[in-house]
Amino acid sequence: MKIFFDCRYVRTDHHDGISRFSARLVEELAAITAETGEHTVTMLIHDPAQLALLPAVPWKLISAPTSAREMIVAHQINAFGPDIVFSPMQTMGSRGRRYPLVLTVHDLIYYRHPKPPTSLSWPVRLLWRLYHLAWWPQRLLLNGADAIVAVSNTTATLIAEHHLTRKPVYVVPNAADTAAVASGATSFRDPVTRTKSLIYMGSFMPYKNVETLVRAMDLLPEYDLHLLSRVSEADKTRLQAIAPTGRLIFHNGTSEEDYQATLRTATALVSASLDEGFGIPLVEAMALGTPVVVSDIEIFHEIGGAAARYVTPRDAAGFASAIRTLEEDRSWSRASHASLTQAAAFSWPVSAKKLLDVLVEVADAQAKG
């Protein structure tokens, strides 16, 4: 079977969520198929510079996913004769295709929180707003495929609740970066390694509810809150004003090495998010034996299981109290050990094997139908 994997969302400088999902899945999928010799994997890219963040796998160059040609991109792909195409997004054009197509839905966050990322250009932000005003554009896209992949059971349930597709929906979980999981899976953290530091990894968009974490810092005067992601001066000033006595450390971006080093000495990773599609930072922290204290939302229960501590999203005092429960060595060690066990449930090789099973099933069903 000739599998074509849409890698056009992979960045050229550093990974974001979709970029990492694409790169890690195609890497592991190619490794599995190379070992068995049953199938081949070919990547679809739109810029040769993307190859710097992709594995050494055969590739074909087609138009960008933001191109006006996206609606009829299938005409370019038909020429390659794929047996099946997988895209890590739901927006890939399907008109005129002569192959089975599997699309991905990561989350439905922006129907509830419609503000688009400010990093996007204004025309894309406008289209983003329009797209999320109604469900029918999503239904149209999803029903144009043969099957849908969701990255979590939570998202799969939401797809069903909103009747977004008549096509079968499969779950292929997201995962943490391979290096982080591998480095944390073989050793337990000694409680003496932790410092009075808390980690937040994520954007500063309104639904992330970082304000609650900042307010909690006024109740945790001996703790530092490390905010690792890039932050605008306006957000930085606003957050500092919320908790004038809180110890906030803005990193404005961090390397993978520094991120892991910071996690390895932290008391906990924290998130007060109101909505998520998965929760990669939770897995990254737990894989290194770092406990997580997070908002009490369905997706975090799916990712954190019994290992996480859950707090009502806007309860700053609740977050402070949950952090205090980790101050006793035995309590922290139990949470650390539980975190390692929970993180082991999420890995790229396992997800790639699930994806391969989905692709084989869909291709076989189309061949028989």
N, C-alpha and C positions, 0 to 999 in steps of 0.2 A: 504494500500500500504506500502510495506517495503522499506523505503528509506535508502540507504547506502551512507554515506558522507565521502569522502576521506580526512582525517585529517593528512595525513602523512607529510605535509609541515609545521605543527605546530612545533615551536621550543621548546626546553626544558628549556630555561633560560629566555628569553624575546622575545616579539613579534617583527618580522619585518612585512613588508606590507602583504605578502602572508599569514603569520602565523596569523595575526590579522584578515584578511578577512575570513580565515577558521574558526577560533575559534568563532568569533562573529556571523557569519552566522549560524553555526551549533547550537549555543546556542539559538538563536531566532527561528530557524526552529523547534528545539525540543520543545520549549515553546509553539509554535503555535499548533503543532500536539498533544501535551499532553492536551491542552485545548479542542480541538475538538474531540480527541479520534479516528479520522478517519485514521490516519497513524502512523507509528513508524519510529524512526530515530536511526540508528546504525552508530557509527564512525569506520572508518578503520584507524588504527595507525600502526606504525612499531616499536615503542619504548614505553614501559609503562611510561617512564619519561615524555612523552608528556602530560599525563593526568593532570599534575600539572597546565597546562595552558588551559585546556579544561573543559567544563561543565560536570556534573555528568550524562552522557548519556551512554547507553550500547555500548560496543566496541568489535571489533575483531582485532586480531594481524595478520598482513601479512608482506611481505617483504618490504624493504625500496624503495622509488621511484628512488633511484640512484643504486639499485641493478641490476645485470645482468638479474635477473628474471622479470624485469619490462615488457619486451615485451610480456610475457605470464602470467602476473599477474592475468588476467581474470580467469585462471584455479583455482587459490586460491579462488577468489571471488565467482565463480559459486557454490562452495560447500555450501555457506551461503544462497542461494536461494533469492537474492534481486529482488525486482520488478523494481528498477531503481537505478543507481549509478550516483552520482554527484562528479566531481573532480574540485577543484579550480585552476587547471592547465590544460594545453593542452597536456601534455606529458604522460598521463596514457596509458598503453598498452591496446589494445582493441582486440587483436587476440584471437579467441576462446570463446568470451563472449556469455553468454546466457541471457542477460539482456539489457535493454535500457541504453545508456550511454550519459551523458551530460558533455562536457568539457568547460573550461573557457579560454578566451584570455584576458589578462590584458592590453597589449600594444604591439606595433610593434617597439618599440624604437630601439632595437639592430640591426635591419636591416639598420637603418640610422646611428647608433652610435655603431659599432660592438665591441668595447672594453669591455670585460667581467669584472665583479666585481673582484677585486684583492683578496677578501676573499675566493674565490673558489680555490680548488686544481688545479694544472696544467693540469691533465688529463681532468677535467671538463671544464676548460677554453678552452682547445683545442677543445673539442666537441662543446662547445658553439660557437666558431669561425666558425667551419665547418657547424654547423646547420644554422647559419645566412648568409651563403654565397649565398644561393638560397632559393626560395619560396617553392620548391616542398616538402621538409620534413614537413613543416607546413601544406601544403595541404593534405599530406598523413595522418597525425595525425588527423586533423579535420574531414576529410571525413570518418575516422574510427569510428566516434561517430554518434549519432542520432540527436543531436542538440548542438548548441554552445551558451554559455553565454559570453557576453562582459560586462565589468564593466562601460562602458560609450558609449554614442551615437557616440562620436568621434572615438573610437576603432571599433565600429560596422560599421561605414562608411568606415574606412580603410580596414576592412576585405572584404567588398563588392568591393571596388575599385581595390583591388589586386586579386579578384576572388579566395579567399583562401578556400572556401568550397561551396559545393552544398547543405549543410544542413541548416535548418533554424537557424537564429541568433536572440537571445533575449538579452535585456539589463537588467542586475541586478546591480544597481549602488553600488559602494563602499560607505563607510560612515566613519564618525569619531568614535572614541571610545565612547561607551555609556556614560561613566562617564563625559567626556568633554562636550558632547551635553546637558546632563541633567543639569549639573551645570551652563551652560550658558544660557539655554533657558528661565529662569524665571526672569532674571534681566538685566537691561540695565547698561552699564558702564557710570559712570560720567566722563566727560573729564578731571577732575582734577586728576583722577587716573593714567593718562598716564605719562610716563617719556620719556626722550630723548633716547629711546632704540628701536632698530629694531631687529627682530628675523629672523634667517634663520634656517630651519629644513630640512635637507636632506644630501645626500652624497656629495662627492667632485669629482665625476666623471666628465669628460670633458663636457658632454652634459648638466650638471647642471649649467654651466656658472657662477659659483660663483665669478669669477674674475670681472665681471661687477659690482656686488654688492660692492665688495671691492674697486673698483675704485671710485664708487659713494661716499664712505666714506670720500675721500679727499675733497669732495665738501660739506660735512656735518660734519664739525669739532666738533660740539657740541653733536653729536649723538654717541652712542655705537652700534656696530653691534654684537649681540650675535649669534655665530655659535655653535649650540647645539650638533651636531652629533660628533661621534668619528672621529678623524682626525690624519693622520700620521704626523710625525715631518717634513717630506719633504714637504707635502702640506701646513702645517702651516708656514714654513719658506718662501715658495714660495709666499703665499698670503700676508704675512706681508711685503715682499719686493715690492709688487705691489703698496701698499698704505702706505708708511712709516709714514705718519702723521695721517692715519685713526685709529680710536679707535676700534680695533678688540678684542673681548673677546671669546676665544676658551674654550668651556665647556668640550669638549672631551667626550660627552655622558651626559645624564641627566635622572633623574627619571621622572615618569609621574607627580608626585606632583610638582616637581620643574619646569617642562615644563609648566604646567598650570599656576603656580604662575608667571613665567616670561612673559607668554602671557598676563596675566591680567594687567600688568603694562606697556606693550609696546605701542608705537605709532602705529606700524604696523608690520605685518609679510611680508617678502619680498622674492621673488623668480625671478631669471632671466633665469630660465630653458629654454632650446631650444626645449625640447620635454618631454612629460609626458604621462603616461597612465591614470592618474586620477588627484590627487592633494589633498591627505589626509590632509597635513598641512594647506591648505586653509580652509577646513571645520572645522578643529580643532580650528583655530584662530577665524573664523567668529562665531562659536558657543559660544565663550566667549566674543563676541562683539568687537573683535580686527580687525580693517580694514586690507585689504591685498593690497599690491602693487606688481604686478606680470607682467611677460612678456606677450606680446600680441600674444598668441598662442591659437589655437582653443579649446583645452581641458580646458584651464583656463577660457575661456569665458563660456564654459558649466558649470563649477563648480562655478565660481565667479559671473556670471550674471552681473546685473547692480550694484552690491555692490562693485566690485573690481575696482581698478585703473590699467590701462594697459599701458605698456611701450614697445617700440621696444627693443627686447632682449639684444642687445649689446650697448644700449645707456645709459651709466653711468650718464650723465648729465640729461637725461630724468627721471631716477629713483630718482635722487636728487630733481628734480623739483616736481615730484609727491609726494614725502615725504613732501616737503614744503607746498603743498596744504592742508595738514592735521594739520598744526600748528594752524590754527584758530579754536577756540572751536566749533563753530556752524558747520563748515565743517566736523570736526572730528566726532562730534555726529551724523550727518546725515549718515556718512559712517559706524559708529558703529551700528546704528539701522538697516541699510540696510543689514549689515553683518549677524545679528541675524536672520533676515527674510530669507535670502538666505540659511543659514546653515540648517534651519528647513526642507529643501527639501531632506536632506540626513540623513537617519536613518537606523540602522540595522533591526528593526522590519518591516519597509516598504520593505526593500530589501529582507528580508526573506520571506515575503508574496509573493513578485513577483517571487522569486525562487520556492516556493511551487507551484504556478500557472503554471510555466514552467514545472516542473517535472510531475505534474498531466496531463498536456496537452500532453507531449511527451509519457508518459506511456500509456495513453488512445489511442493515435494514433498508437503506436506499437501493442497494443492489438487488435485493429480493423484491422490493416494491415496484 
